[in-house]
Amino acid sequence: MKPLKNIYLLLFFVGFPFILLSQPKRTHKIFSQESKILVISGHPDLEKSNANKIILEKLEQHYGNQISIRLLDKLYPDYQIDINAEQEAIKNADFIILQFPFYWYSTPAILKKWIDDVLYDYFPGNKLSGEFKDKVLIASVTIGGSEKRYSSPYKTVETYLIPLQETFEIIGAQWVSPVYSFGTVPSNKKLSETAEKHFVKLTNLIMRQ
């Protein structure tokens, strides 16, 4: 009986960890009716916006009281970010969307200022270290250029977004695939359709989490 018992123990200690490792592991939050979405609008002049304005309106209509939208151009025309107010908004959010137009392969200045001022306290070792953990971060980007300009032999949108990704990952956020659309310029006769498709891609991404 003792050899048989030893075999059972061996199977347990070898097999049990294997079972645990083989279980599917979910890395992102599951979106539900209780989930809260925070949108940081980084357009420097939303009234003159094309696609961004439509996308924000669609998000607000679709998610209702589950969503909170921070219009940085309206809140901080002088670029003096209220750090405490922004960190309070972040506190209750499960999903955070950075909605912005691509400016020189990066974020507009007002959004960069928000990142610099607001996120400092979340970096490892600082007073809010760990409090950004597990919040899902989605970069939602409108691009005036054509898709061809962001395909081989040129760099991809994802490549240009690496500094942003690294910034949020180091403070514990869960970076997911960015959502982006090309040709978001006034001359695009199908601009409303482009913005609508962008909104659909964005909501589909949220629901997959």
PASEBA-1860 file (N, C-alpha, C; in nm, 3 decimals):
! residues 209
1> MKPLKNIY> 0.083/-0.121/0.000/0.000/0.000/0.000/0.086/0.126/0.000 ~ 0.201/0.118/0.068/0.283/0.237/0.080/0.335/0.285/-0.056 ~ 0.385/0.191/-0.144/0.428/0.237/-0.277/0.314/0.302/-0.355 ~ 0.194/0.243/-0.342/0.077/0.297/-0.412/0.045/0.437/-0.361 ~ 0.056/0.454/-0.227/0.031/0.584/-0.167/0.131/0.688/-0.219 ~ 0.255/0.644/-0.234/0.358/0.734/-0.284/0.332/0.777/-0.428 ~ 0.278/0.683/-0.506/0.244/0.714/-0.645/0.135/0.820/-0.650 ~ 0.033/0.802/-0.562/-0.076/0.901/-0.556/-0.023/1.039/-0.519
9> LLLFFVGF> 0.068/1.041/-0.422/0.125/1.169/-0.380/0.204/1.234/-0.492 ~ 0.280/1.150/-0.566/0.359/1.200/-0.677/0.269/1.260/-0.785 ~ 0.161/1.188/-0.815/0.067/1.236/-0.916/0.003/1.368/-0.872 ~ -0.026/1.377/-0.741/-0.088/1.498/-0.688/0.003/1.619/-0.702 ~ 0.128/1.603/-0.658/0.220/1.717/-0.659/0.267/1.754/-0.799 ~ 0.271/1.655/-0.889/0.310/1.686/-1.026/0.190/1.736/-1.105 ~ 0.078/1.670/-1.085/-0.040/1.701/-1.165/-0.114/1.827/-1.122 ~ -0.120/1.852/-0.991/-0.198/1.966/-0.943/-0.144/2.100/-0.994
17> PFILLSQP> -0.010/2.122/-0.985/0.042/2.247/-1.042/0.015/2.259/-1.191 ~ 0.022/2.142/-1.261/-0.004/2.144/-1.404/-0.146/2.188/-1.433 ~ -0.240/2.140/-1.351/-0.380/2.179/-1.368/-0.397/2.329/-1.348 ~ -0.330/2.381/-1.244/-0.339/2.525/-1.215/-0.282/2.607/-1.331 ~ -0.168/2.562/-1.383/-0.103/2.636/-1.491/-0.182/2.630/-1.619 ~ -0.258/2.521/-1.636/-0.332/2.503/-1.760/-0.465/2.577/-1.761 ~ -0.505/2.634/-1.645/-0.631/2.707/-1.639/-0.619/2.837/-1.717 ~ -0.721/2.874/-1.795/-0.713/3.001/-1.868/-0.706/3.117/-1.771
25> KRTHKIFS> -0.615/3.208/-1.797/-0.594/3.321/-1.708/-0.642/3.449/-1.774 ~ -0.736/3.517/-1.711/-0.786/3.642/-1.765/-0.702/3.756/-1.711 ~ -0.652/3.838/-1.802/-0.562/3.944/-1.760/-0.631/4.079/-1.746 ~ -0.754/4.091/-1.796/-0.820/4.219/-1.792/-0.952/4.212/-1.715 ~ -0.996/4.329/-1.673/-1.124/4.337/-1.604/-1.237/4.293/-1.696 ~ -1.345/4.246/-1.636/-1.464/4.212/-1.713/-1.558/4.330/-1.706 ~ -1.602/4.379/-1.822/-1.694/4.493/-1.824/-1.832/4.446/-1.780 ~ -1.896/4.524/-1.693/-2.029/4.492/-1.645/-2.110/4.620/-1.629
33> QESKILVI> -2.234/4.605/-1.584/-2.321/4.721/-1.564/-2.271/4.809/-1.449 ~ -2.185/4.754/-1.364/-2.131/4.830/-1.252/-1.999/4.901/-1.289 ~ -1.944/4.867/-1.404/-1.816/4.925/-1.443/-1.828/5.075/-1.470 ~ -1.723/5.146/-1.437/-1.719/5.291/-1.459/-1.611/5.323/-1.562 ~ -1.648/5.408/-1.658/-1.556/5.447/-1.764/-1.522/5.595/-1.747 ~ -1.394/5.625/-1.752/-1.347/5.763/-1.750/-1.282/5.793/-1.884 ~ -1.328/5.900/-1.949/-1.269/5.942/-2.075/-1.195/6.073/-2.054 ~ -1.069/6.074/-2.093/-0.989/6.196/-2.089/-0.979/6.247/-2.233
41> SGHPDLEK> -1.050/6.356/-2.261/-1.049/6.413/-2.395/-0.930/6.508/-2.407 ~ -0.838/6.473/-2.496/-0.716/6.552/-2.510/-0.714/6.643/-2.632 ~ -0.831/6.662/-2.694/-0.834/6.753/-2.809/-0.818/6.896/-2.758 ~ -0.727/6.975/-2.817/-0.702/7.110/-2.766/-0.813/7.210/-2.794 ~ -0.902/7.179/-2.889/-1.014/7.269/-2.920/-1.128/7.185/-2.976 ~ -1.204/7.126/-2.886/-1.306/7.028/-2.926/-1.414/7.088/-3.016 ~ -1.443/7.217/-3.001/-1.545/7.281/-3.084/-1.507/7.277/-3.232 ~ -1.378/7.275/-3.260/-1.332/7.270/-3.398/-1.301/7.127/-3.443
49> SNANKIIL> -1.331/7.034/-3.356/-1.303/6.893/-3.385/-1.400/6.837/-3.487 ~ -1.357/6.732/-3.551/-1.443/6.661/-3.644/-1.481/6.526/-3.583 ~ -1.392/6.430/-3.595/-1.421/6.295/-3.548/-1.431/6.285/-3.396 ~ -1.341/6.350/-3.323/-1.338/6.336/-3.177/-1.471/6.377/-3.113 ~ -1.528/6.483/-3.161/-1.655/6.531/-3.106/-1.766/6.427/-3.125 ~ -1.771/6.368/-3.242/-1.872/6.266/-3.271/-1.851/6.143/-3.181 ~ -1.728/6.099/-3.169/-1.697/5.981/-3.088/-1.738/6.003/-2.942 ~ -1.706/6.120/-2.888/-1.741/6.149/-2.748/-1.892/6.153/-2.729
57> EKLEQHYG> -1.963/6.212/-2.823/-2.110/6.218/-2.814/-2.170/6.078/-2.817 ~ -2.117/5.994/-2.904/-2.167/5.856/-2.915/-2.141/5.778/-2.786 ~ -2.022/5.796/-2.729/-1.988/5.727/-2.604/-2.082/5.769/-2.492 ~ -2.108/5.897/-2.482/-2.195/5.948/-2.375/-2.337/5.896/-2.392 ~ -2.386/5.894/-2.515/-2.520/5.843/-2.541/-2.530/5.694/-2.508 ~ -2.426/5.620/-2.542/-2.430/5.475/-2.526/-2.415/5.429/-2.381 ~ -2.326/5.492/-2.305/-2.296/5.444/-2.170/-2.366/5.520/-2.058 ~ -2.427/5.634/-2.090/-2.507/5.705/-1.990/-2.432/5.735/-1.861
65> NQISIRLL> -2.492/5.693/-1.748/-2.432/5.725/-1.617/-2.311/5.637/-1.583 ~ -2.274/5.548/-1.673/-2.153/5.467/-1.649/-2.027/5.539/-1.691 ~ -2.044/5.652/-1.761/-1.928/5.719/-1.819/-1.914/5.861/-1.768 ~ -1.789/5.902/-1.752/-1.757/6.039/-1.713/-1.653/6.090/-1.813 ~ -1.678/6.208/-1.871/-1.588/6.262/-1.972/-1.525/6.391/-1.923 ~ -1.394/6.394/-1.922/-1.318/6.512/-1.880/-1.267/6.583/-2.006 ~ -1.321/6.701/-2.034/-1.281/6.779/-2.151/-1.168/6.873/-2.111 ~ -1.047/6.832/-2.136/-0.932/6.907/-2.087/-0.926/7.049/-2.144
73> DKLYPDYQ> -0.968/7.067/-2.268/-0.962/7.201/-2.327/-1.060/7.297/-2.260 ~ -1.171/7.245/-2.210/-1.269/7.329/-2.141/-1.230/7.349/-1.994 ~ -1.181/7.244/-1.932/-1.145/7.251/-1.790/-1.020/7.334/-1.765 ~ -0.924/7.323/-1.857/-0.794/7.386/-1.832/-0.743/7.463/-1.954 ~ -0.814/7.569/-1.993/-0.768/7.649/-2.107/-0.632/7.715/-2.080 ~ -0.598/7.730/-1.950/-0.469/7.788/-1.912/-0.363/7.682/-1.885 ~ -0.400/7.554/-1.906/-0.309/7.440/-1.888/-0.269/7.419/-1.741 ~ -0.343/7.479/-1.649/-0.315/7.459/-1.507/-0.403/7.344/-1.457
81> IDINAEQE> -0.350/7.224/-1.464/-0.426/7.103/-1.431/-0.453/7.094/-1.281 ~ -0.578/7.066/-1.246/-0.615/7.043/-1.106/-0.583/6.896/-1.077 ~ -0.468/6.871/-1.022/-0.420/6.734/-1.001/-0.513/6.655/-0.909 ~ -0.556/6.715/-0.801/-0.644/6.644/-0.706/-0.776/6.605/-0.771 ~ -0.834/6.694/-0.850/-0.962/6.665/-0.916/-0.945/6.551/-1.016 ~ -0.835/6.550/-1.089/-0.812/6.445/-1.188/-0.785/6.310/-1.121 ~ -0.711/6.312/-1.013/-0.683/6.187/-0.942/-0.809/6.133/-0.875 ~ -0.898/6.220/-0.833/-1.026/6.178/-0.776/-1.111/6.111/-0.884
89> AIKNADFI> -1.107/6.165/-1.005/-1.182/6.106/-1.116/-1.126/5.968/-1.151 ~ -0.996/5.954/-1.143/-0.930/5.826/-1.174/-0.967/5.720/-1.070 ~ -0.982/5.760/-0.946/-1.000/5.668/-0.834/-1.114/5.569/-0.859 ~ -1.227/5.614/-0.908/-1.344/5.528/-0.922/-1.357/5.463/-1.060 ~ -1.261/5.488/-1.148/-1.271/5.437/-1.285/-1.216/5.295/-1.297 ~ -1.286/5.213/-1.374/-1.238/5.078/-1.407/-1.170/5.079/-1.543 ~ -1.226/5.158/-1.634/-1.174/5.170/-1.770/-1.143/5.317/-1.796 ~ -1.026/5.344/-1.847/-0.986/5.480/-1.879/-0.953/5.489/-2.027
97> ILQFPFYW> -1.021/5.579/-2.095/-1.000/5.599/-2.238/-0.932/5.734/-2.260 ~ -0.819/5.732/-2.328/-0.755/5.856/-2.370/-0.802/5.882/-2.513 ~ -0.886/5.984/-2.530/-0.940/6.016/-2.663/-0.867/6.139/-2.717 ~ -0.794/6.122/-2.827/-0.716/6.236/-2.876/-0.680/6.222/-3.024 ~ -0.656/6.335/-3.089/-0.605/6.333/-3.226/-0.453/6.317/-3.224 ~ -0.399/6.249/-3.322/-0.255/6.228/-3.331/-0.188/6.359/-3.374 ~ -0.104/6.414/-3.289/-0.031/6.537/-3.321/0.119/6.506/-3.328 ~ 0.178/6.519/-3.446/0.319/6.492/-3.462/0.359/6.358/-3.400
105> YSTPAILK> 0.280/6.255/-3.432/0.306/6.118/-3.387/0.301/6.104/-3.236 ~ 0.225/6.188/-3.171/0.216/6.184/-3.025/0.082/6.244/-2.980 ~ 0.074/6.276/-2.852/-0.046/6.337/-2.797/-0.042/6.488/-2.811 ~ -0.158/6.555/-2.812/-0.158/6.701/-2.806/-0.096/6.748/-2.674 ~ -0.050/6.872/-2.671/0.021/6.925/-2.554/-0.061/6.921/-2.426 ~ -0.192/6.947/-2.435/-0.276/6.948/-2.315/-0.284/6.809/-2.252 ~ -0.288/6.705/-2.334/-0.291/6.569/-2.280/-0.155/6.530/-2.223 ~ -0.049/6.572/-2.289/0.086/6.545/-2.237/0.104/6.614/-2.101
113> KWIDDVLY> 0.051/6.735/-2.086/0.059/6.806/-1.959/-0.020/6.731/-1.852 ~ -0.135/6.678/-1.888/-0.217/6.599/-1.795/-0.139/6.476/-1.748 ~ -0.075/6.407/-1.841/0.004/6.289/-1.807/0.118/6.327/-1.712 ~ 0.191/6.432/-1.747/0.305/6.475/-1.665/0.264/6.512/-1.523 ~ 0.156/6.588/-1.512/0.115/6.639/-1.381/0.041/6.535/-1.296 ~ -0.051/6.465/-1.358/-0.143/6.378/-1.283/-0.081/6.242/-1.248 ~ -0.004/6.186/-1.337/0.046/6.049/-1.317/0.168/6.039/-1.227 ~ 0.234/6.149/-1.200/0.357/6.145/-1.120/0.338/6.071/-0.987
121> DYFPGNKL> 0.229/6.098/-0.919/0.206/6.039/-0.787/0.183/5.888/-0.792 ~ 0.154/5.834/-0.911/0.127/5.690/-0.924/0.254/5.609/-0.950 ~ 0.363/5.675/-0.980/0.485/5.602/-1.010/0.535/5.527/-0.887 ~ 0.600/5.412/-0.908/0.649/5.330/-0.796/0.727/5.413/-0.694 ~ 0.687/5.399/-0.569/0.754/5.470/-0.461/0.688/5.601/-0.424 ~ 0.598/5.651/-0.508/0.530/5.777/-0.478/0.401/5.751/-0.402 ~ 0.333/5.856/-0.358/0.225/5.842/-0.260/0.103/5.762/-0.308 ~ 0.079/5.758/-0.439/-0.035/5.681/-0.490/0.010/5.555/-0.564
129> SGEFKDKV> 0.132/5.513/-0.536/0.186/5.394/-0.601/0.095/5.273/-0.578 ~ 0.060/5.204/-0.685/-0.024/5.085/-0.677/-0.172/5.111/-0.698 ~ -0.214/5.238/-0.692/-0.357/5.268/-0.702/-0.408/5.274/-0.845 ~ -0.317/5.261/-0.941/-0.358/5.254/-1.082/-0.366/5.109/-1.128 ~ -0.330/5.018/-1.038/-0.322/4.876/-1.072/-0.457/4.823/-1.119 ~ -0.452/4.749/-1.229/-0.568/4.679/-1.286/-0.669/4.769/-1.355 ~ -0.645/4.898/-1.363/-0.734/4.983/-1.442/-0.700/4.961/-1.589 ~ -0.800/4.942/-1.671/-0.779/4.916/-1.813/-0.761/5.048/-1.886
137> LIASVTIG> -0.656/5.060/-1.963/-0.625/5.183/-2.034/-0.638/5.160/-2.186 ~ -0.719/5.243/-2.249/-0.739/5.233/-2.394/-0.702/5.366/-2.459 ~ -0.608/5.362/-2.552/-0.575/5.479/-2.632/-0.666/5.479/-2.754 ~ -0.748/5.584/-2.767/-0.842/5.596/-2.878/-0.797/5.716/-2.961 ~ -0.744/5.689/-3.079/-0.671/5.791/-3.154/-0.731/5.815/-3.292 ~ -0.749/5.943/-3.325/-0.791/5.979/-3.460/-0.668/6.033/-3.534 ~ -0.652/5.988/-3.658/-0.532/6.020/-3.735/-0.571/6.082/-3.869 ~ -0.514/6.198/-3.898/-0.547/6.266/-4.023/-0.487/6.199/-4.144
145> GSEKRYSS> -0.372/6.136/-4.127/-0.304/6.072/-4.239/-0.370/5.944/-4.286 ~ -0.319/5.892/-4.395/-0.374/5.769/-4.453/-0.312/5.646/-4.388 ~ -0.380/5.534/-4.401/-0.330/5.408/-4.346/-0.196/5.370/-4.409 ~ -0.178/5.404/-4.535/-0.055/5.372/-4.606/0.066/5.433/-4.536 ~ 0.047/5.552/-4.478/0.159/5.623/-4.414/0.203/5.554/-4.284 ~ 0.121/5.462/-4.234/0.154/5.391/-4.108/0.170/5.241/-4.132 ~ 0.201/5.207/-4.255/0.227/5.068/-4.293/0.371/5.059/-4.344 ~ 0.422/4.936/-4.353/0.559/4.915/-4.402/0.580/4.984/-4.538
153> PYKTVETY> 0.690/5.053/-4.557/0.814/5.056/-4.476/0.814/5.160/-4.364 ~ 0.700/5.222/-4.339/0.694/5.322/-4.233/0.664/5.256/-4.099 ~ 0.672/5.332/-3.993/0.642/5.280/-3.860/0.491/5.270/-3.840 ~ 0.450/5.176/-3.754/0.309/5.157/-3.724/0.263/5.253/-3.614 ~ 0.132/5.266/-3.601/0.075/5.348/-3.494/0.118/5.293/-3.358 ~ 0.116/5.161/-3.345/0.156/5.097/-3.220/0.299/5.135/-3.180 ~ 0.386/5.146/-3.279/0.525/5.184/-3.251/0.533/5.324/-3.193 ~ 0.459/5.416/-3.251/0.459/5.554/-3.200/0.398/5.564/-3.060
161> LIPLQETF> 0.311/5.469/-3.026/0.243/5.473/-2.896/0.322/5.403/-2.785 ~ 0.437/5.346/-2.817/0.515/5.272/-2.716/0.547/5.357/-2.592 ~ 0.592/5.482/-2.607/0.619/5.562/-2.485/0.496/5.578/-2.396 ~ 0.379/5.593/-2.459/0.254/5.604/-2.382/0.224/5.472/-2.312 ~ 0.240/5.363/-2.384/0.217/5.230/-2.327/0.308/5.205/-2.208 ~ 0.436/5.235/-2.224/0.533/5.214/-2.116/0.498/5.298/-1.994 ~ 0.455/5.419/-2.017/0.418/5.510/-1.907/0.307/5.451/-1.822 ~ 0.204/5.400/-1.887/0.090/5.347/-1.811/0.118/5.209/-1.753
169> EIIGAQWV> 0.195/5.129/-1.822/0.225/4.997/-1.769/0.313/5.004/-1.644 ~ 0.403/5.102/-1.639/0.492/5.111/-1.523/0.416/5.151/-1.396 ~ 0.298/5.212/-1.412/0.219/5.247/-1.293/0.110/5.143/-1.266 ~ 0.111/5.034/-1.344/0.022/4.922/-1.315/-0.102/4.910/-1.400 ~ -0.122/5.000/-1.494/-0.241/4.993/-1.579/-0.233/4.875/-1.674 ~ -0.349/4.827/-1.715/-0.356/4.719/-1.814/-0.376/4.781/-1.952 ~ -0.271/4.789/-2.026/-0.276/4.846/-2.160/-0.335/4.744/-2.256 ~ -0.438/4.784/-2.330/-0.496/4.695/-2.430/-0.474/4.755/-2.569
177> SPVYSFGT> -0.505/4.679/-2.670/-0.480/4.724/-2.807/-0.546/4.860/-2.832 ~ -0.472/4.954/-2.887/-0.531/5.086/-2.914/-0.635/5.080/-3.025 ~ -0.724/5.176/-3.025/-0.823/5.190/-3.132/-0.786/5.316/-3.209 ~ -0.774/5.305/-3.341/-0.739/5.424/-3.418/-0.806/5.420/-3.555 ~ -0.826/5.540/-3.608/-0.888/5.554/-3.739/-0.809/5.655/-3.822 ~ -0.802/5.630/-3.953/-0.726/5.715/-4.043/-0.819/5.810/-4.120 ~ -0.760/5.913/-4.177/-0.835/6.004/-4.264/-0.938/6.089/-4.195 ~ -0.914/6.122/-4.069/-1.012/6.200/-3.993/-0.987/6.351/-4.013
185> VPSNKKLS> -1.008/6.394/-4.137/-0.989/6.534/-4.175/-1.118/6.586/-4.240 ~ -1.139/6.719/-4.237/-1.263/6.776/-4.292/-1.290/6.739/-4.437 ~ -1.184/6.718/-4.514/-1.202/6.685/-4.657/-1.256/6.544/-4.680 ~ -1.257/6.463/-4.575/-1.311/6.327/-4.585/-1.463/6.334/-4.589 ~ -1.521/6.304/-4.704/-1.666/6.314/-4.720/-1.742/6.210/-4.639 ~ -1.671/6.109/-4.593/-1.734/6.004/-4.511/-1.684/6.013/-4.366 ~ -1.656/6.134/-4.322/-1.598/6.153/-4.189/-1.691/6.104/-4.078 ~ -1.820/6.133/-4.090/-1.916/6.087/-3.989/-1.919/5.935/-3.981
193> ETAEKHFV> -1.912/5.872/-4.097/-1.910/5.725/-4.103/-1.782/5.671/-4.040 ~ -1.669/5.739/-4.066/-1.541/5.698/-4.007/-1.547/5.706/-3.855 ~ -1.605/5.816/-3.803/-1.617/5.834/-3.658/-1.711/5.730/-3.598 ~ -1.818/5.699/-3.668/-1.913/5.599/-3.622/-1.847/5.461/-3.613 ~ -1.769/5.426/-3.713/-1.698/5.297/-3.712/-1.596/5.293/-3.600 ~ -1.532/5.406/-3.574/-1.436/5.414/-3.465/-1.505/5.388/-3.332 ~ -1.619/5.450/-3.313/-1.698/5.430/-3.190/-1.736/5.283/-3.173 ~ -1.777/5.219/-3.279/-1.816/5.077/-3.274/-1.696/4.990/-3.235
201> KLTNLIMR> -1.580/5.018/-3.294/-1.458/4.942/-3.260/-1.424/4.961/-3.112 ~ -1.442/5.082/-3.064/-1.410/5.113/-2.926/-1.502/5.039/-2.829 ~ -1.631/5.041/-2.856/-1.726/4.972/-2.768/-1.708/4.821/-2.774 ~ -1.677/4.769/-2.893/-1.651/4.626/-2.904/-1.530/4.584/-2.821 ~ -1.426/4.668/-2.821/-1.307/4.639/-2.744/-1.338/4.638/-2.593 ~ -1.418/4.734/-2.550/-1.455/4.740/-2.408/-1.535/4.616/-2.368 ~ -1.627/4.574/-2.450/-1.712/4.459/-2.418/-1.633/4.329/-2.418 ~ -1.520/4.324/-2.488/-1.438/4.202/-2.490/-1.355/4.187/-2.364
209> Q> -1.347/4.291/-2.283/-1.263/4.283/-2.163/-1.334/4.203/-2.055
END
